[in-house]
């Protein structure tokens, strides 16, 4: 059954369920809490369909970035009849994994992925938020280094003021702030 893009009204309702939590996790940050959206079956389905619809027929597996990207990617993989490949923080995968380091504002971080994709596998990369772009760009590079092709990148929410697209290239964002 084909994935149909959700209506504008369904997406607006889903977006209204994202709670803004001031000063979390630190003062000055307005955290976007997606758990109320996830708890609403209709809204959750609308965002999954919205993430997948532009990429229908273009991917073999869905890769999700830890942690909230897992929630979206797992649902997207099931809805899109595709496999799921997790991209995790360093040291969390049980078997040997490929890794990539990337820059944070004042430090570096590492993400890892098992070599579970065959060369040429088309990967749809999903995360919850595009902020500075460092994590998503690192994940895109990791997929390509393992022989996969990034079929597309989709996020629930883009924080446009942080300029993440400068690192990631084209990203399908359902909502922007």
C-alpha positions as CSV (number, residue, x, y, z in Angstrom):
1,X,0.0,0.0,0.0
2,X,1.5,3.4,-1.0
3,X,2.4,5.9,1.6
4,X,0.2,9.0,1.2
5,X,1.3,12.5,2.3
6,X,-0.7,13.6,5.3
7,X,-3.0,16.6,5.0
8,X,-1.9,20.0,6.1
9,X,-4.5,19.9,8.9
10,X,-3.2,16.5,10.2
11,X,0.4,17.9,10.2
12,X,-0.7,21.1,11.9
13,X,-2.4,19.1,14.6
14,X,0.7,16.9,15.0
15,X,3.0,19.9,15.3
16,X,0.7,21.4,18.0
17,X,1.5,18.4,20.1
18,X,5.2,19.2,20.3
19,X,5.6,20.7,23.8
20,X,8.1,23.5,24.4
21,X,10.0,23.0,27.6
22,X,11.8,26.2,28.6
23,X,15.3,26.0,30.2
24,X,15.8,22.3,29.5
25,X,18.3,20.8,29.7
26,X,20.1,24.0,30.5
27,X,19.0,27.7,31.0
28,X,18.2,29.4,27.7
29,X,17.3,26.3,25.8
30,X,13.7,25.7,24.6
31,X,13.6,21.9,24.4
32,X,11.1,20.4,21.9
33,X,9.4,17.4,23.6
34,X,7.9,15.1,21.0
35,X,6.5,12.6,23.5
36,X,3.0,14.0,23.4
37,X,3.0,13.6,19.6
38,X,4.3,10.1,19.9
39,X,1.5,9.2,22.4
40,X,-1.2,10.2,19.9
41,X,-1.6,7.5,17.3
42,X,-3.1,9.7,14.6
43,X,-0.5,12.4,14.9
44,X,2.3,9.8,15.1
45,X,1.1,8.1,11.9
46,X,0.8,11.5,10.2
47,X,4.4,12.4,10.8
48,X,5.7,9.0,9.8
49,X,3.7,9.2,6.6
50,X,5.0,12.8,6.1
51,X,8.6,11.7,6.6
52,X,8.3,8.8,4.2
53,X,6.0,10.1,1.4
54,X,8.7,12.1,-0.6
55,X,11.0,9.0,-0.6
56,X,8.6,6.3,-1.6
57,X,10.3,3.6,-3.7
58,X,13.8,5.2,-3.3
59,X,15.1,3.3,-0.2
60,X,15.9,-0.2,0.9
61,X,16.5,0.4,4.7
62,X,15.8,3.2,7.2
63,X,18.7,4.3,9.5
64,X,17.8,6.1,12.7
65,X,20.1,8.2,14.8
66,X,20.2,7.7,18.6
67,X,18.1,8.4,20.5
68,X,14.8,10.0,19.4
69,X,15.6,9.3,15.8
70,X,15.2,5.6,16.7
71,X,11.6,6.1,17.6
72,X,10.8,7.7,14.3
73,X,13.0,5.5,12.1
74,X,11.6,2.3,13.6
75,X,8.0,3.3,12.9
76,X,9.1,4.5,9.4
77,X,10.8,1.2,8.6
78,X,7.7,-0.8,9.5
79,X,5.4,1.6,7.6
80,X,7.7,1.6,4.6
81,X,8.2,-2.2,4.6
82,X,12.0,-1.7,5.1
83,X,14.7,-2.9,7.4
84,X,16.1,-0.7,10.2
85,X,19.7,0.1,10.9
86,X,20.6,1.9,14.1
87,X,23.3,4.6,14.3
88,X,24.4,4.7,17.9
89,X,26.7,6.6,20.2
90,X,30.1,5.1,20.7
91,X,30.4,1.9,22.6
92,X,26.7,1.0,22.5
93,X,26.8,-1.6,19.7
94,X,27.6,-5.3,20.6
95,X,29.6,-6.2,17.5
96,X,32.5,-4.5,15.8
97,X,31.2,-1.3,14.1
98,X,32.4,1.5,11.9
99,X,32.7,4.8,13.6
100,X,33.0,8.5,12.7
101,X,34.0,11.4,14.9
102,X,32.4,14.8,14.5
103,X,32.7,18.2,16.1
104,X,30.4,19.6,18.7
105,X,30.6,23.2,19.9
106,X,33.3,22.6,22.5
107,X,34.1,18.9,22.1
108,X,33.8,15.9,19.7
109,X,31.4,13.0,19.6
110,X,31.4,9.6,17.9
111,X,28.7,7.6,16.2
112,X,28.8,4.0,15.1
113,X,27.0,1.7,12.8
114,X,27.3,-2.1,12.2
115,X,28.3,-3.1,8.7
116,X,24.7,-4.4,8.1
117,X,24.2,-2.8,4.7
118,X,25.4,-4.3,1.4
119,X,27.2,-2.1,-1.1
120,X,24.7,0.0,-3.0
121,X,22.0,-0.3,-0.4
122,X,19.8,2.8,-0.5
123,X,19.4,4.3,3.0
124,X,16.8,6.7,4.2
125,X,18.3,8.5,7.2
126,X,15.9,9.8,9.8
127,X,16.4,11.9,12.9
128,X,14.2,14.0,15.1
129,X,15.9,17.4,14.8
130,X,18.3,19.1,12.4
131,X,20.2,21.7,14.4
132,X,23.8,22.5,13.5
133,X,24.0,19.5,11.2
134,X,27.0,17.8,12.7
135,X,25.4,14.6,13.7
136,X,23.4,14.1,10.5
137,X,26.4,15.0,8.3
138,X,28.5,12.4,10.2
139,X,25.7,9.8,9.8
140,X,25.5,10.5,6.0
141,X,29.3,10.1,5.7
142,X,29.2,6.9,7.7
143,X,26.5,5.3,5.5
144,X,28.6,6.2,2.4
145,X,31.8,4.9,3.9
146,X,30.1,1.6,4.5
147,X,29.1,1.4,0.8
148,X,25.5,2.6,1.1
149,X,23.9,5.4,-0.8
150,X,22.0,8.1,1.1
151,X,18.6,8.0,-0.6
152,X,17.5,10.9,1.5
153,X,17.5,12.5,4.9
154,X,14.3,13.4,6.8
155,X,13.8,15.1,10.1
156,X,10.7,15.9,12.2
157,X,11.9,19.4,13.1
158,X,14.6,21.8,11.7
159,X,16.0,24.6,13.8
160,X,16.7,26.9,10.8
161,X,18.6,29.6,12.7
162,X,21.4,27.0,13.4
163,X,22.2,26.5,9.7
164,X,22.5,22.8,9.7
165,X,21.8,22.4,5.9
166,X,25.2,24.0,5.3
167,X,26.7,20.6,6.4
168,X,24.0,18.2,5.5
169,X,22.7,19.3,2.1
170,X,19.1,18.8,1.2
171,X,17.0,17.5,4.2
172,X,13.2,17.0,4.2
173,X,11.9,18.7,7.4
174,X,8.3,18.3,8.3
175,X,8.4,21.3,10.7
176,X,10.7,24.3,10.9
177,X,11.4,26.7,13.8
